[in-house]
Amino acid sequence: MKSLYSFIVKPLHSRYNNEKKVGDKTLIINTTIENHRFVSKEAVVVSVPAAYSSPIKVGDKLHVHHNLFRTWYDQKGNIRNSSTYFKDDLYFCSPDQIYMYNNKCHLNYCFIKPILNKDILSTEKEQPNIGIVKYSNSFLEAIKIIPGTLVTFTPNSEFEFIINNERLYCMKSNDIALTHEYEGNEKEYNPSWA
């Protein structure tokens, strides 16, 4: 079973991440399908495209776009699958919907870790539009933006992922506006719920 141009994937665990383990208890943190933050963004490759070769192989773990596994209500109130649904918990995934595979950034995507806000008068916990590169790509590495580089990124370009229990922002390489020198007092922002 192969698609011509798309990967065929399945959710790593389930379509939604609505539960959180706290000690020996499991809490349900969301009961609706509307909120995109709780749609699973982790997948496993079942089949690779037939039309071209890719470094992504069968069995690789992916971080994908949140609408891949999302369900929605039609105008009659019936639950519908996303347009990428194939059959039996399998989905078509185009290459531009893949952000990371096996902890390597795909295409021109990168992941940034937010830093703690140093402004004591601000109510924001994290510094807006500034972070540390956690996962880079070949384009950024060619211009010496590697993991650990402090960067400023454009407003509203980021979208949130939880990877290895860390909250990271995914964005395109072009969204990184400039790099900074470390002052030595920057701290990564690690919320307790991540």
Disulfide bonds with the S-S distance in Angstrom:
none
